[in-house]
Amino acid sequence: MPKPLQYRSGSIIYMRGDPADKVFILQSGKVNLIYQDIETGADLHDLVQPGEFFGVKSALGRYPREEDAAAIQDTVIMAFTVQEFEALAMANTRIIMKMLKVFSNQMRRIHKQVSSLMEKEELDPDVGLFNVGEYYLKGKRFSQARYVFSRYLTYYPSGKNAAQAAKYLEAAETSLSHMGAVRSSGGGEAGMFSRFQTQSAPVAADAGSGSAQDLSVTAKSYYDAVSFISQEKYQQAYLLFKRIVDANEEPEYVAKSSYEIGRCLFLLNKFDDCIRYYTLMLTKYPKHPDLRDAIFFIGQSYERKGQKDQAGAFYKKILSMSADDDDGTTIKAKRALKALEGA
């Protein structure tokens, strides 16, 4: 016999990947089904109303759940085994019609996503590589910018951005020459992360040097992931950065990728996940080279959630840590705080 189950508001009924051995019908309350967009990885939401069923496809198909199900009000549901639901459906043709309607709506949504994915114009490879270089240059990460623009001019000497890439390359090299010799701060965690922050990426000596082939597999993966970000492929970037961190092979790129994972979560609009991730990361690595940028994204995430007081506290934290008023993160924090106070 089907069993009535009660859930308090905010309770999880099941999660993606859970075994699927039950079909549910909502008697009262509301249930939110959270799917993942096949293109961006962003969350999509479907509300289940009283009288509707959910969890059918995975249960009948005998595969793990594809979505999260959460009660957003105090909720009562009826849980059927697969055999019980099949018997109910065979005795009630209206249930079969409802199933067809639900599946039809889901297939239309999937078709729309696939069509959008197929029709979306892909960036030219040279544009993606140029955008990666711009990202580094604007972030004052001159070693990486120099490497990427050298690589661009090696592979795309006649590219539409070649002239600008040459100018950016010169600007990166000039900035590096002004920085002078990198001062090592010795051993320990502080020294380790200081080297991560200032260590130069390999630089192409000339157009025929083939230095891109000298990069390690981890380094190539890292730059590919950054390129995905420049193309707004945030989910692909997230997965690649996570793979680098999980492999834990090259500390420099593990440290960089650790920061980028949180940035991807923010760009995917997963603000709660971004806050949790950066909080854990900064607890583990309190001297991470991207410490203030991570704090800024925590503030931005709180702001997007409408929690302005918390956001302002993190922006003020950045200002209290900075001695350089012209630093990019300091400027962003000042602007964000001013916008909050003027709102």
Secondary structure, 3 states (H helix, E strand, C coil): CCEEEEECCCCEEECCCCCCCEEEEEEECCEEEEEECCCCCCEEEEEECCCCEECHHHHHHCCCCCCEEEECCCEEEEEEEHHHHHHHHHHCHHHHHHHHHHHHHHHHHHHHHHHHHHHCCCCCHHHHHHHHHHHHHHCCCHHHHHHHHHHHHHHCCCCCCHHHHHHHHHHHHHHHHHHCCCCCCCCHHHHHHHHHHHCCCCCCCCCCCCHHHHCCHHHHHHHHHHHHHHCCCHHHHHHHHHHHHHHCCCHHHHHHHHHHHHHHHHHCCCHHHHHHHHHHHHHHCCCCCCHHHHHHHHHHHHHHCCCHHHHHHHHHHHHHHCCCCCCHHHHHHHHHHHHHHHC
